[in-house]
Amino acid sequence: MKKRFEFKCWKCERTYTLFREITDEQELIVACPYCNAEGVVDLGTYPRRKIQVFRNLSVLSQDDDLTLGTEPELPDILPTQKPE
């Protein structure tokens, strides 16, 4: 699922938003629209949380939840780093 994320450029230190899809890949490569510097966000440094869907909220039991997978717990503004 695609989502709008906010990034902070490592070079000009301005913040910008991009519409991206987070997948199981550990690195996200983005380009700053202000200075055109390419930046890398290492998603492997952020802890992961389970995505669960509950079918019955009145009684939560082991049979009522469906775990869809995991996603990283990301900060509001993702800092970028200079690519190596």
C-alpha positions, 0 to 999 in steps of 0.5 A: 500500500502506498503512503505519503512519507516525510523525509529530511535531506541529508545535504540541504536539511530541508523536509519534503514529502513523497508518495512511496510504498514501503516493502520488505526491502531494507533500504529506500532510495529517494531524491530531494526535490530541492537540491537533487541529492540522492538519499538512502533511508535504512528501514532495517534500523527501525523496530517492526510491529505486527499488523493484526485485524480483529474480527470480533472486538467484544471478545478478543481471543486467539481465534479472532485475530488475523496477523497480516505481517509486520511493518516498521515503526517509522518516525514522523520525519525519516532522516536520509543519509548520503549513499555510500 
